[in-house]
Amino acid sequence: MTYIPLAGGGFLYLAVWMDLYSRRIVGWKLEAQMQEELVIAALRQALAIRIIAEGMVLHSDRGGQYAGKVFRKLLDQHQIR
């Protein structure tokens, strides 16, 4: 999750998922709110374009958005660790 400062004050928040093997950005989302849905939307985008191997490992900064029930359920559905 990256904070992007705005010229008039405030921030936008960017969630990005990178495939560490290819170093390719496979999912991203930019929002005014830093909520669980931000990382979910970025992950869904990544899942739509990547073939997910069983037992894939996902790394995050372990912030609250990544500990949410909906996000964790999405990981379980795709057998992502």
PyMOL Python script that loads the backbone (N, CA, C, O; Angstrom):
from pymol import cmd

cmd.read_pdbstr("""\
ATOM      1  N   MET A   1       0.854  -1.168   0.000  1.00  0.00           N
ATOM      2  CA  MET A   1       0.000   0.000   0.000  1.00  0.00           C
ATOM      3  C   MET A   1       0.900   1.231   0.000  1.00  0.00           C
ATOM      4  O   MET A   1       1.833   1.342   0.795  1.00  0.00           O
ATOM      5  N   THR A   2       0.600   2.139  -0.899  1.00  0.00           N
ATOM      6  CA  THR A   2       1.389   3.356  -1.028  1.00  0.00           C
ATOM      7  C   THR A   2       0.472   4.563  -0.873  1.00  0.00           C
ATOM      8  O   THR A   2      -0.631   4.596  -1.418  1.00  0.00           O
ATOM      9  N   TYR A   3       0.947   5.554  -0.122  1.00  0.00           N
ATOM     10  CA  TYR A   3       0.236   6.811   0.038  1.00  0.00           C
ATOM     11  C   TYR A   3       0.708   7.771  -1.043  1.00  0.00           C
ATOM     12  O   TYR A   3       1.910   7.924  -1.262  1.00  0.00           O
ATOM     13  N   ILE A   4      -0.240   8.418  -1.721  1.00  0.00           N
ATOM     14  CA  ILE A   4       0.116   9.391  -2.751  1.00  0.00           C
ATOM     15  C   ILE A   4      -0.411  10.747  -2.306  1.00  0.00           C
ATOM     16  O   ILE A   4      -1.624  10.957  -2.288  1.00  0.00           O
ATOM     17  N   PRO A   5       0.480  11.677  -1.945  1.00  0.00           N
ATOM     18  CA  PRO A   5       0.023  12.990  -1.485  1.00  0.00           C
ATOM     19  C   PRO A   5      -0.566  13.803  -2.635  1.00  0.00           C
ATOM     20  O   PRO A   5      -0.067  13.774  -3.760  1.00  0.00           O
ATOM     21  N   LEU A   6      -1.630  14.521  -2.327  1.00  0.00           N
ATOM     22  CA  LEU A   6      -2.283  15.386  -3.315  1.00  0.00           C
ATOM     23  C   LEU A   6      -1.840  16.823  -3.123  1.00  0.00           C
ATOM     24  O   LEU A   6      -1.517  17.232  -2.008  1.00  0.00           O
ATOM     25  N   ALA A   7      -1.824  17.590  -4.201  1.00  0.00           N
ATOM     26  CA  ALA A   7      -1.361  18.974  -4.158  1.00  0.00           C
ATOM     27  C   ALA A   7      -2.167  19.818  -3.181  1.00  0.00           C
ATOM     28  O   ALA A   7      -1.602  20.675  -2.501  1.00  0.00           O
ATOM     29  N   GLY A   8      -3.460  19.597  -3.098  1.00  0.00           N
ATOM     30  CA  GLY A   8      -4.313  20.396  -2.225  1.00  0.00           C
ATOM     31  C   GLY A   8      -4.426  19.842  -0.816  1.00  0.00           C
ATOM     32  O   GLY A   8      -5.238  20.326  -0.027  1.00  0.00           O
ATOM     33  N   GLY A   9      -3.639  18.856  -0.491  1.00  0.00           N
ATOM     34  CA  GLY A   9      -3.707  18.193   0.810  1.00  0.00           C
ATOM     35  C   GLY A   9      -4.435  16.868   0.684  1.00  0.00           C
ATOM     36  O   GLY A   9      -5.131  16.627  -0.303  1.00  0.00           O
ATOM     37  N   GLY A  10      -4.284  16.045   1.638  1.00  0.00           N
ATOM     38  CA  GLY A  10      -4.911  14.727   1.624  1.00  0.00           C
ATOM     39  C   GLY A  10      -4.060  13.728   0.862  1.00  0.00           C
ATOM     40  O   GLY A  10      -2.954  14.031   0.415  1.00  0.00           O
ATOM     41  N   PHE A  11      -4.611  12.522   0.725  1.00  0.00           N
ATOM     42  CA  PHE A  11      -3.887  11.428   0.097  1.00  0.00           C
ATOM     43  C   PHE A  11      -4.811  10.581  -0.753  1.00  0.00           C
ATOM     44  O   PHE A  11      -6.022  10.553  -0.532  1.00  0.00           O
ATOM     45  N   LEU A  12      -4.241   9.896  -1.719  1.00  0.00           N
ATOM     46  CA  LEU A  12      -4.866   8.756  -2.371  1.00  0.00           C
ATOM     47  C   LEU A  12      -4.052   7.538  -1.952  1.00  0.00           C
ATOM     48  O   LEU A  12      -2.894   7.663  -1.555  1.00  0.00           O
ATOM     49  N   TYR A  13      -4.659   6.371  -2.042  1.00  0.00           N
ATOM     50  CA  TYR A  13      -4.011   5.151  -1.599  1.00  0.00           C
ATOM     51  C   TYR A  13      -3.957   4.169  -2.763  1.00  0.00           C
ATOM     52  O   TYR A  13      -4.957   3.935  -3.442  1.00  0.00           O
ATOM     53  N   LEU A  14      -2.781   3.602  -2.983  1.00  0.00           N
ATOM     54  CA  LEU A  14      -2.554   2.695  -4.090  1.00  0.00           C
ATOM     55  C   LEU A  14      -2.179   1.320  -3.550  1.00  0.00           C
ATOM     56  O   LEU A  14      -1.203   1.170  -2.815  1.00  0.00           O
ATOM     57  N   ALA A  15      -2.967   0.323  -3.928  1.00  0.00           N
ATOM     58  CA  ALA A  15      -2.653  -1.069  -3.608  1.00  0.00           C
ATOM     59  C   ALA A  15      -2.137  -1.716  -4.884  1.00  0.00           C
ATOM     60  O   ALA A  15      -2.760  -1.599  -5.939  1.00  0.00           O
ATOM     61  N   VAL A  16      -1.000  -2.399  -4.790  1.00  0.00           N
ATOM     62  CA  VAL A  16      -0.361  -2.998  -5.951  1.00  0.00           C
ATOM     63  C   VAL A  16       0.031  -4.434  -5.621  1.00  0.00           C
ATOM     64  O   VAL A  16       0.542  -4.719  -4.538  1.00  0.00           O
ATOM     65  N   TRP A  17      -0.220  -5.341  -6.583  1.00  0.00           N
ATOM     66  CA  TRP A  17       0.256  -6.724  -6.463  1.00  0.00           C
ATOM     67  C   TRP A  17       1.252  -6.963  -7.584  1.00  0.00           C
ATOM     68  O   TRP A  17       0.955  -6.733  -8.757  1.00  0.00           O
ATOM     69  N   MET A  18       2.439  -7.429  -7.209  1.00  0.00           N
ATOM     70  CA  MET A  18       3.499  -7.709  -8.168  1.00  0.00           C
ATOM     71  C   MET A  18       3.814  -9.203  -8.161  1.00  0.00           C
ATOM     72  O   MET A  18       3.908  -9.823  -7.101  1.00  0.00           O
ATOM     73  N   ASP A  19       3.973  -9.766  -9.344  1.00  0.00           N
ATOM     74  CA  ASP A  19       4.473 -11.117  -9.490  1.00  0.00           C
ATOM     75  C   ASP A  19       5.987 -11.021  -9.306  1.00  0.00           C
ATOM     76  O   ASP A  19       6.680 -10.454 -10.150  1.00  0.00           O
ATOM     77  N   LEU A  20       6.498 -11.569  -8.211  1.00  0.00           N
ATOM     78  CA  LEU A  20       7.922 -11.411  -7.916  1.00  0.00           C
ATOM     79  C   LEU A  20       8.820 -12.164  -8.892  1.00  0.00           C
ATOM     80  O   LEU A  20       9.986 -11.806  -9.054  1.00  0.00           O
ATOM     81  N   TYR A  21       8.301 -13.194  -9.541  1.00  0.00           N
ATOM     82  CA  TYR A  21       9.104 -13.929 -10.518  1.00  0.00           C
ATOM     83  C   TYR A  21       9.368 -13.068 -11.763  1.00  0.00           C
ATOM     84  O   TYR A  21      10.507 -12.927 -12.206  1.00  0.00           O
ATOM     85  N   SER A  22       8.293 -12.500 -12.312  1.00  0.00           N
ATOM     86  CA  SER A  22       8.422 -11.710 -13.540  1.00  0.00           C
ATOM     87  C   SER A  22       8.635 -10.222 -13.259  1.00  0.00           C
ATOM     88  O   SER A  22       9.008  -9.470 -14.160  1.00  0.00           O
ATOM     89  N   ARG A  23       8.401  -9.794 -12.016  1.00  0.00           N
ATOM     90  CA  ARG A  23       8.458  -8.378 -11.610  1.00  0.00           C
ATOM     91  C   ARG A  23       7.373  -7.549 -12.298  1.00  0.00           C
ATOM     92  O   ARG A  23       7.479  -6.325 -12.383  1.00  0.00           O
ATOM     93  N   ARG A  24       6.347  -8.213 -12.780  1.00  0.00           N
ATOM     94  CA  ARG A  24       5.240  -7.552 -13.479  1.00  0.00           C
ATOM     95  C   ARG A  24       4.150  -7.162 -12.479  1.00  0.00           C
ATOM     96  O   ARG A  24       3.820  -7.936 -11.580  1.00  0.00           O
ATOM     97  N   ILE A  25       3.595  -5.962 -12.640  1.00  0.00           N
ATOM     98  CA  ILE A  25       2.441  -5.560 -11.840  1.00  0.00           C
ATOM     99  C   ILE A  25       1.230  -6.276 -12.423  1.00  0.00           C
ATOM    100  O   ILE A  25       0.901  -6.093 -13.595  1.00  0.00           O
ATOM    101  N   VAL A  26       0.569  -7.088 -11.609  1.00  0.00           N
ATOM    102  CA  VAL A  26      -0.553  -7.890 -12.095  1.00  0.00           C
ATOM    103  C   VAL A  26      -1.901  -7.402 -11.577  1.00  0.00           C
ATOM    104  O   VAL A  26      -2.946  -7.847 -12.053  1.00  0.00           O
ATOM    105  N   GLY A  27      -1.885  -6.504 -10.620  1.00  0.00           N
ATOM    106  CA  GLY A  27      -3.133  -5.942 -10.117  1.00  0.00           C
ATOM    107  C   GLY A  27      -2.857  -4.660  -9.361  1.00  0.00           C
ATOM    108  O   GLY A  27      -1.861  -4.550  -8.646  1.00  0.00           O
ATOM    109  N   TRP A  28      -3.752  -3.683  -9.525  1.00  0.00           N
ATOM    110  CA  TRP A  28      -3.601  -2.437  -8.784  1.00  0.00           C
ATOM    111  C   TRP A  28      -4.955  -1.744  -8.664  1.00  0.00           C
ATOM    112  O   TRP A  28      -5.864  -1.985  -9.458  1.00  0.00           O
ATOM    113  N   LYS A  29      -5.069  -0.887  -7.666  1.00  0.00           N
ATOM    114  CA  LYS A  29      -6.291  -0.103  -7.459  1.00  0.00           C
ATOM    115  C   LYS A  29      -5.901   1.170  -6.721  1.00  0.00           C
ATOM    116  O   LYS A  29      -5.084   1.129  -5.801  1.00  0.00           O
ATOM    117  N   LEU A  30      -6.477   2.292  -7.114  1.00  0.00           N
ATOM    118  CA  LEU A  30      -6.238   3.597  -6.504  1.00  0.00           C
ATOM    119  C   LEU A  30      -7.563   4.118  -5.959  1.00  0.00           C
ATOM    120  O   LEU A  30      -8.555   4.178  -6.686  1.00  0.00           O
ATOM    121  N   GLU A  31      -7.583   4.494  -4.687  1.00  0.00           N
ATOM    122  CA  GLU A  31      -8.820   4.951  -4.039  1.00  0.00           C
ATOM    123  C   GLU A  31      -8.523   6.072  -3.044  1.00  0.00           C
ATOM    124  O   GLU A  31      -7.379   6.278  -2.638  1.00  0.00           O
ATOM    125  N   ALA A  32      -9.568   6.784  -2.666  1.00  0.00           N
ATOM    126  CA  ALA A  32      -9.465   7.831  -1.651  1.00  0.00           C
ATOM    127  C   ALA A  32      -9.536   7.261  -0.240  1.00  0.00           C
ATOM    128  O   ALA A  32      -9.173   7.943   0.719  1.00  0.00           O
ATOM    129  N   GLN A  33      -9.994   6.035  -0.101  1.00  0.00           N
ATOM    130  CA  GLN A  33     -10.112   5.387   1.211  1.00  0.00           C
ATOM    131  C   GLN A  33      -9.160   4.199   1.289  1.00  0.00           C
ATOM    132  O   GLN A  33      -8.975   3.473   0.312  1.00  0.00           O
ATOM    133  N   MET A  34      -8.560   4.009   2.461  1.00  0.00           N
ATOM    134  CA  MET A  34      -7.648   2.883   2.661  1.00  0.00           C
ATOM    135  C   MET A  34      -8.400   1.798   3.430  1.00  0.00           C
ATOM    136  O   MET A  34      -8.224   1.633   4.637  1.00  0.00           O
ATOM    137  N   GLN A  35      -9.249   1.056   2.694  1.00  0.00           N
ATOM    138  CA  GLN A  35     -10.073   0.034   3.311  1.00  0.00           C
ATOM    139  C   GLN A  35      -9.791  -1.316   2.674  1.00  0.00           C
ATOM    140  O   GLN A  35      -9.082  -1.412   1.672  1.00  0.00           O
ATOM    141  N   GLU A  36     -10.357  -2.356   3.270  1.00  0.00           N
ATOM    142  CA  GLU A  36     -10.144  -3.718   2.793  1.00  0.00           C
ATOM    143  C   GLU A  36     -10.511  -3.870   1.320  1.00  0.00           C
ATOM    144  O   GLU A  36      -9.827  -4.596   0.598  1.00  0.00           O
ATOM    145  N   GLU A  37     -11.556  -3.218   0.859  1.00  0.00           N
ATOM    146  CA  GLU A  37     -12.001  -3.353  -0.533  1.00  0.00           C
ATOM    147  C   GLU A  37     -10.922  -2.912  -1.527  1.00  0.00           C
ATOM    148  O   GLU A  37     -10.888  -3.399  -2.657  1.00  0.00           O
ATOM    149  N   LEU A  38     -10.055  -2.008  -1.120  1.00  0.00           N
ATOM    150  CA  LEU A  38      -8.970  -1.545  -1.981  1.00  0.00           C
ATOM    151  C   LEU A  38      -8.037  -2.701  -2.345  1.00  0.00           C
ATOM    152  O   LEU A  38      -7.729  -2.894  -3.521  1.00  0.00           O
ATOM    153  N   VAL A  39      -7.587  -3.463  -1.363  1.00  0.00           N
ATOM    154  CA  VAL A  39      -6.675  -4.577  -1.651  1.00  0.00           C
ATOM    155  C   VAL A  39      -7.411  -5.750  -2.296  1.00  0.00           C
ATOM    156  O   VAL A  39      -6.814  -6.501  -3.068  1.00  0.00           O
ATOM    157  N   ILE A  40      -8.693  -5.916  -1.992  1.00  0.00           N
ATOM    158  CA  ILE A  40      -9.495  -6.966  -2.617  1.00  0.00           C
ATOM    159  C   ILE A  40      -9.644  -6.701  -4.113  1.00  0.00           C
ATOM    160  O   ILE A  40      -9.459  -7.606  -4.927  1.00  0.00           O
ATOM    161  N   ALA A  41      -9.975  -5.469  -4.473  1.00  0.00           N
ATOM    162  CA  ALA A  41     -10.154  -5.126  -5.887  1.00  0.00           C
ATOM    163  C   ALA A  41      -8.853  -5.329  -6.664  1.00  0.00           C
ATOM    164  O   ALA A  41      -8.878  -5.833  -7.787  1.00  0.00           O
ATOM    165  N   ALA A  42      -7.726  -4.944  -6.084  1.00  0.00           N
ATOM    166  CA  ALA A  42      -6.439  -5.130  -6.746  1.00  0.00           C
ATOM    167  C   ALA A  42      -6.115  -6.617  -6.889  1.00  0.00           C
ATOM    168  O   ALA A  42      -5.601  -7.041  -7.924  1.00  0.00           O
ATOM    169  N   LEU A  43      -6.413  -7.413  -5.854  1.00  0.00           N
ATOM    170  CA  LEU A  43      -6.154  -8.846  -5.928  1.00  0.00           C
ATOM    171  C   LEU A  43      -7.059  -9.518  -6.952  1.00  0.00           C
ATOM    172  O   LEU A  43      -6.604 -10.395  -7.687  1.00  0.00           O
ATOM    173  N   ARG A  44      -8.317  -9.129  -7.018  1.00  0.00           N
ATOM    174  CA  ARG A  44      -9.226  -9.714  -8.019  1.00  0.00           C
ATOM    175  C   ARG A  44      -8.730  -9.431  -9.431  1.00  0.00           C
ATOM    176  O   ARG A  44      -8.826 -10.286 -10.311  1.00  0.00           O
ATOM    177  N   GLN A  45      -8.208  -8.248  -9.642  1.00  0.00           N
ATOM    178  CA  GLN A  45      -7.638  -7.919 -10.952  1.00  0.00           C
ATOM    179  C   GLN A  45      -6.461  -8.841 -11.260  1.00  0.00           C
ATOM    180  O   GLN A  45      -6.342  -9.347 -12.376  1.00  0.00           O
ATOM    181  N   ALA A  46      -5.604  -9.056 -10.288  1.00  0.00           N
ATOM    182  CA  ALA A  46      -4.451  -9.937 -10.476  1.00  0.00           C
ATOM    183  C   ALA A  46      -4.895 -11.371 -10.743  1.00  0.00           C
ATOM    184  O   ALA A  46      -4.332 -12.049 -11.602  1.00  0.00           O
ATOM    185  N   LEU A  47      -5.896 -11.828 -10.014  1.00  0.00           N
ATOM    186  CA  LEU A  47      -6.389 -13.200 -10.191  1.00  0.00           C
ATOM    187  C   LEU A  47      -7.024 -13.408 -11.561  1.00  0.00           C
ATOM    188  O   LEU A  47      -7.015 -14.519 -12.093  1.00  0.00           O
ATOM    189  N   ALA A  48      -7.574 -12.344 -12.130  1.00  0.00           N
ATOM    190  CA  ALA A  48      -8.241 -12.449 -13.432  1.00  0.00           C
ATOM    191  C   ALA A  48      -7.248 -12.630 -14.583  1.00  0.00           C
ATOM    192  O   ALA A  48      -7.612 -13.147 -15.640  1.00  0.00           O
ATOM    193  N   ILE A  49      -6.008 -12.208 -14.385  1.00  0.00           N
ATOM    194  CA  ILE A  49      -5.049 -12.274 -15.495  1.00  0.00           C
ATOM    195  C   ILE A  49      -3.918 -13.270 -15.261  1.00  0.00           C
ATOM    196  O   ILE A  49      -3.108 -13.496 -16.160  1.00  0.00           O
ATOM    197  N   ARG A  50      -3.844 -13.867 -14.080  1.00  0.00           N
ATOM    198  CA  ARG A  50      -2.769 -14.796 -13.770  1.00  0.00           C
ATOM    199  C   ARG A  50      -3.307 -16.194 -13.502  1.00  0.00           C
ATOM    200  O   ARG A  50      -4.391 -16.350 -12.939  1.00  0.00           O
ATOM    201  N   ILE A  51      -2.561 -17.194 -13.899  1.00  0.00           N
ATOM    202  CA  ILE A  51      -2.869 -18.568 -13.535  1.00  0.00           C
ATOM    203  C   ILE A  51      -2.278 -18.789 -12.149  1.00  0.00           C
ATOM    204  O   ILE A  51      -1.081 -18.598 -11.933  1.00  0.00           O
ATOM    205  N   ILE A  52      -3.123 -19.188 -11.224  1.00  0.00           N
ATOM    206  CA  ILE A  52      -2.695 -19.333  -9.840  1.00  0.00           C
ATOM    207  C   ILE A  52      -2.367 -20.796  -9.562  1.00  0.00           C
ATOM    208  O   ILE A  52      -3.224 -21.670  -9.684  1.00  0.00           O
ATOM    209  N   ALA A  53      -1.126 -21.046  -9.189  1.00  0.00           N
ATOM    210  CA  ALA A  53      -0.710 -22.392  -8.813  1.00  0.00           C
ATOM    211  C   ALA A  53      -1.189 -22.678  -7.397  1.00  0.00           C
ATOM    212  O   ALA A  53      -1.203 -21.785  -6.550  1.00  0.00           O
ATOM    213  N   GLU A  54      -1.579 -23.912  -7.142  1.00  0.00           N
ATOM    214  CA  GLU A  54      -2.022 -24.298  -5.806  1.00  0.00           C
ATOM    215  C   GLU A  54      -0.897 -24.028  -4.804  1.00  0.00           C
ATOM    216  O   GLU A  54       0.264 -24.364  -5.039  1.00  0.00           O
ATOM    217  N   GLY A  55      -1.269 -23.421  -3.698  1.00  0.00           N
ATOM    218  CA  GLY A  55      -0.294 -23.134  -2.656  1.00  0.00           C
ATOM    219  C   GLY A  55       0.526 -21.882  -2.893  1.00  0.00           C
ATOM    220  O   GLY A  55       1.537 -21.664  -2.225  1.00  0.00           O
ATOM    221  N   MET A  56       0.095 -21.050  -3.846  1.00  0.00           N
ATOM    222  CA  MET A  56       0.813 -19.808  -4.096  1.00  0.00           C
ATOM    223  C   MET A  56       0.940 -19.016  -2.801  1.00  0.00           C
ATOM    224  O   MET A  56       0.022 -19.014  -1.981  1.00  0.00           O
ATOM    225  N   VAL A  57       2.058 -18.354  -2.615  1.00  0.00           N
ATOM    226  CA  VAL A  57       2.296 -17.556  -1.417  1.00  0.00           C
ATOM    227  C   VAL A  57       2.109 -16.088  -1.765  1.00  0.00           C
ATOM    228  O   VAL A  57       2.661 -15.599  -2.751  1.00  0.00           O
ATOM    229  N   LEU A  58       1.334 -15.395  -0.959  1.00  0.00           N
ATOM    230  CA  LEU A  58       1.091 -13.969  -1.141  1.00  0.00           C
ATOM    231  C   LEU A  58       1.780 -13.230   0.001  1.00  0.00           C
ATOM    232  O   LEU A  58       1.603 -13.579   1.168  1.00  0.00           O
ATOM    233  N   HIS A  59       2.560 -12.216  -0.334  1.00  0.00           N
ATOM    234  CA  HIS A  59       3.242 -11.409   0.679  1.00  0.00           C
ATOM    235  C   HIS A  59       2.565 -10.046   0.756  1.00  0.00           C
ATOM    236  O   HIS A  59       2.245  -9.440  -0.267  1.00  0.00           O
ATOM    237  N   SER A  60       2.350  -9.573   1.981  1.00  0.00           N
ATOM    238  CA  SER A  60       1.803  -8.228   2.174  1.00  0.00           C
ATOM    239  C   SER A  60       2.485  -7.603   3.381  1.00  0.00           C
ATOM    240  O   SER A  60       3.307  -8.234   4.045  1.00  0.00           O
ATOM    241  N   ASP A  61       2.130  -6.353   3.653  1.00  0.00           N
ATOM    242  CA  ASP A  61       2.711  -5.681   4.818  1.00  0.00           C
ATOM    243  C   ASP A  61       1.967  -6.025   6.110  1.00  0.00           C
ATOM    244  O   ASP A  61       2.282  -5.490   7.174  1.00  0.00           O
ATOM    245  N   ARG A  62       0.984  -6.914   6.015  1.00  0.00           N
ATOM    246  CA  ARG A  62       0.210  -7.411   7.146  1.00  0.00           C
ATOM    247  C   ARG A  62      -0.610  -6.320   7.849  1.00  0.00           C
ATOM    248  O   ARG A  62      -0.917  -6.432   9.035  1.00  0.00           O
ATOM    249  N   GLY A  63      -0.955  -5.279   7.108  1.00  0.00           N
ATOM    250  CA  GLY A  63      -1.827  -4.245   7.656  1.00  0.00           C
ATOM    251  C   GLY A  63      -3.246  -4.768   7.839  1.00  0.00           C
ATOM    252  O   GLY A  63      -3.570  -5.875   7.409  1.00  0.00           O
ATOM    253  N   GLY A  64      -4.071  -3.981   8.468  1.00  0.00           N
ATOM    254  CA  GLY A  64      -5.441  -4.377   8.780  1.00  0.00           C
ATOM    255  C   GLY A  64      -6.269  -4.770   7.573  1.00  0.00           C
ATOM    256  O   GLY A  64      -7.140  -5.634   7.680  1.00  0.00           O
ATOM    257  N   GLN A  65      -6.019  -4.156   6.426  1.00  0.00           N
ATOM    258  CA  GLN A  65      -6.776  -4.480   5.217  1.00  0.00           C
ATOM    259  C   GLN A  65      -6.532  -5.925   4.791  1.00  0.00           C
ATOM    260  O   GLN A  65      -7.409  -6.553   4.198  1.00  0.00           O
ATOM    261  N   TYR A  66      -5.363  -6.447   5.087  1.00  0.00           N
ATOM    262  CA  TYR A  66      -5.003  -7.802   4.685  1.00  0.00           C
ATOM    263  C   TYR A  66      -5.456  -8.861   5.692  1.00  0.00           C
ATOM    264  O   TYR A  66      -5.350 -10.061   5.438  1.00  0.00           O
ATOM    265  N   ALA A  67      -5.955  -8.406   6.819  1.00  0.00           N
ATOM    266  CA  ALA A  67      -6.431  -9.331   7.855  1.00  0.00           C
ATOM    267  C   ALA A  67      -7.958  -9.426   7.869  1.00  0.00           C
ATOM    268  O   ALA A  67      -8.525 -10.169   8.670  1.00  0.00           O
ATOM    269  N   GLY A  68      -8.622  -8.678   6.987  1.00  0.00           N
ATOM    270  CA  GLY A  68     -10.081  -8.660   6.949  1.00  0.00           C
ATOM    271  C   GLY A  68     -10.671 -10.002   6.542  1.00  0.00           C
ATOM    272  O   GLY A  68     -10.043 -10.781   5.825  1.00  0.00           O
ATOM    273  N   LYS A  69     -11.869 -10.256   7.003  1.00  0.00           N
ATOM    274  CA  LYS A  69     -12.542 -11.540   6.733  1.00  0.00           C
ATOM    275  C   LYS A  69     -12.778 -11.777   5.245  1.00  0.00           C
ATOM    276  O   LYS A  69     -12.572 -12.891   4.761  1.00  0.00           O
ATOM    277  N   VAL A  70     -13.197 -10.770   4.525  1.00  0.00           N
ATOM    278  CA  VAL A  70     -13.485 -10.933   3.095  1.00  0.00           C
ATOM    279  C   VAL A  70     -12.197 -11.212   2.328  1.00  0.00           C
ATOM    280  O   VAL A  70     -12.174 -12.072   1.447  1.00  0.00           O
ATOM    281  N   PHE A  71     -11.134 -10.498   2.654  1.00  0.00           N
ATOM    282  CA  PHE A  71      -9.850 -10.721   1.986  1.00  0.00           C
ATOM    283  C   PHE A  71      -9.340 -12.126   2.272  1.00  0.00           C
ATOM    284  O   PHE A  71      -8.907 -12.824   1.355  1.00  0.00           O
ATOM    285  N   ARG A  72      -9.386 -12.548   3.530  1.00  0.00           N
ATOM    286  CA  ARG A  72      -8.913 -13.882   3.907  1.00  0.00           C
ATOM    287  C   ARG A  72      -9.749 -14.980   3.227  1.00  0.00           C
ATOM    288  O   ARG A  72      -9.217 -16.017   2.832  1.00  0.00           O
ATOM    289  N   LYS A  73     -11.056 -14.739   3.096  1.00  0.00           N
ATOM    290  CA  LYS A  73     -11.925 -15.707   2.421  1.00  0.00           C
ATOM    291  C   LYS A  73     -11.528 -15.843   0.949  1.00  0.00           C
ATOM    292  O   LYS A  73     -11.511 -16.949   0.408  1.00  0.00           O
ATOM    293  N   LEU A  74     -11.214 -14.735   0.312  1.00  0.00           N
ATOM    294  CA  LEU A  74     -10.784 -14.747  -1.085  1.00  0.00           C
ATOM    295  C   LEU A  74      -9.488 -15.558  -1.234  1.00  0.00           C
ATOM    296  O   LEU A  74      -9.340 -16.321  -2.189  1.00  0.00           O
ATOM    297  N   LEU A  75      -8.563 -15.393  -0.303  1.00  0.00           N
ATOM    298  CA  LEU A  75      -7.340 -16.185  -0.334  1.00  0.00           C
ATOM    299  C   LEU A  75      -7.649 -17.670  -0.194  1.00  0.00           C
ATOM    300  O   LEU A  75      -7.096 -18.495  -0.921  1.00  0.00           O
ATOM    301  N   ASP A  76      -8.529 -18.008   0.738  1.00  0.00           N
ATOM    302  CA  ASP A  76      -8.901 -19.407   0.947  1.00  0.00           C
ATOM    303  C   ASP A  76      -9.554 -20.012  -0.301  1.00  0.00           C
ATOM    304  O   ASP A  76      -9.263 -21.150  -0.670  1.00  0.00           O
ATOM    305  N   GLN A  77     -10.436 -19.243  -0.943  1.00  0.00           N
ATOM    306  CA  GLN A  77     -11.125 -19.726  -2.141  1.00  0.00           C
ATOM    307  C   GLN A  77     -10.149 -20.088  -3.254  1.00  0.00           C
ATOM    308  O   GLN A  77     -10.411 -21.001  -4.036  1.00  0.00           O
ATOM    309  N   HIS A  78      -9.038 -19.385  -3.329  1.00  0.00           N
ATOM    310  CA  HIS A  78      -8.047 -19.610  -4.388  1.00  0.00           C
ATOM    311  C   HIS A  78      -6.846 -20.412  -3.894  1.00  0.00           C
ATOM    312  O   HIS A  78      -5.854 -20.563  -4.608  1.00  0.00           O
ATOM    313  N   GLN A  79      -6.943 -20.921  -2.677  1.00  0.00           N
ATOM    314  CA  GLN A  79      -5.882 -21.729  -2.057  1.00  0.00           C
ATOM    315  C   GLN A  79      -4.547 -20.995  -2.068  1.00  0.00           C
ATOM    316  O   GLN A  79      -3.503 -21.558  -2.396  1.00  0.00           O
ATOM    317  N   ILE A  80      -4.615 -19.720  -1.699  1.00  0.00           N
ATOM    318  CA  ILE A  80      -3.425 -18.873  -1.605  1.00  0.00           C
ATOM    319  C   ILE A  80      -3.005 -18.799  -0.140  1.00  0.00           C
ATOM    320  O   ILE A  80      -3.824 -18.567   0.749  1.00  0.00           O
ATOM    321  N   ARG A  81      -1.724 -19.000   0.084  1.00  0.00           N
ATOM    322  CA  ARG A  81      -1.201 -18.922   1.450  1.00  0.00           C
ATOM    323  C   ARG A  81      -0.624 -17.559   1.718  1.00  0.00           C
ATOM    324  O   ARG A  81      -0.135 -17.301   2.817  1.00  0.00           O
TER     325      ARG A  81
END
""", "prot")
cmd.dss("prot")
cmd.show_as("cartoon", "prot")
cmd.util.cbc("prot")
cmd.orient("prot")
